[in-house]
Amino acid sequence: MTGIQFLTDEKGRKVAVQIDLRKHRALWEDFYDGLVSEQRRKEKGVPFETVKADLIKRGRLRG
């Protein structure tokens, strides 16, 4: 695949990847979103009504 290069260690094992973002920006964004999602998976959520009330209070949303 053009625009993607693997970096290898002294034993030839793939240890990193370089991605040409001009060609594969969407691929990188999807990959990054997946990483962020996985990292935040165990975080406690905030109820919608709580977020909405806070935004109204700070003047960022009309009630």
C-alpha positions as CSV (number, residue, x, y, z in Angstrom):
1,M,0.0,0.0,0.0
2,T,1.5,3.3,-1.0
3,G,1.8,6.0,1.7
4,I,2.4,3.6,4.5
5,Q,5.9,2.5,5.7
6,F,6.7,0.1,8.5
7,L,9.8,0.6,10.7
8,T,11.4,-2.5,11.9
9,D,13.8,-3.4,14.7
10,E,17.1,-5.3,14.3
11,K,15.3,-8.6,14.1
12,G,13.0,-7.4,11.3
13,R,9.9,-7.1,13.6
14,K,7.5,-4.2,12.8
15,V,7.7,-1.7,15.6
16,A,6.2,1.5,14.2
17,V,4.4,2.8,11.1
18,Q,4.6,6.0,9.2
19,I,1.4,7.2,7.5
20,D,1.3,9.8,4.7
21,L,-1.5,12.0,6.0
22,R,-2.0,13.6,2.7
23,K,-3.1,10.2,1.3
24,H,-4.5,8.5,4.4
25,R,-5.9,11.2,6.8
26,A,-9.3,9.6,7.1
27,L,-7.6,6.2,8.0
28,W,-5.5,7.9,10.7
29,E,-8.5,9.8,12.1
30,D,-10.5,6.5,12.4
31,F,-7.6,4.8,14.0
32,Y,-7.0,7.6,16.5
33,D,-10.7,7.8,17.3
34,G,-10.6,4.1,18.1
35,L,-7.7,4.6,20.4
36,V,-9.3,7.5,22.3
37,S,-12.6,5.5,22.6
38,E,-10.8,2.5,24.0
39,Q,-8.8,4.7,26.5
40,R,-12.1,6.3,27.7
41,R,-14.1,3.1,27.8
42,K,-14.1,2.8,31.6
43,E,-14.8,6.5,32.3
44,K,-18.0,7.2,34.0
45,G,-20.5,9.0,31.7
46,V,-22.3,12.3,32.4
47,P,-26.1,12.3,32.0
48,F,-27.3,14.4,29.1
49,E,-29.5,16.6,31.3
50,T,-26.5,17.5,33.5
51,V,-24.5,18.6,30.5
52,K,-27.4,20.5,29.1
53,A,-28.1,22.3,32.4
54,D,-24.4,23.2,32.7
55,L,-24.3,24.6,29.1
56,I,-27.4,26.7,29.8
57,K,-26.0,28.0,33.0
58,R,-22.7,29.1,31.3
59,G,-24.7,30.8,28.5
60,R,-23.5,28.3,25.8
61,L,-27.0,27.0,25.1
62,R,-30.5,28.5,25.2
63,G,-33.0,26.8,27.4
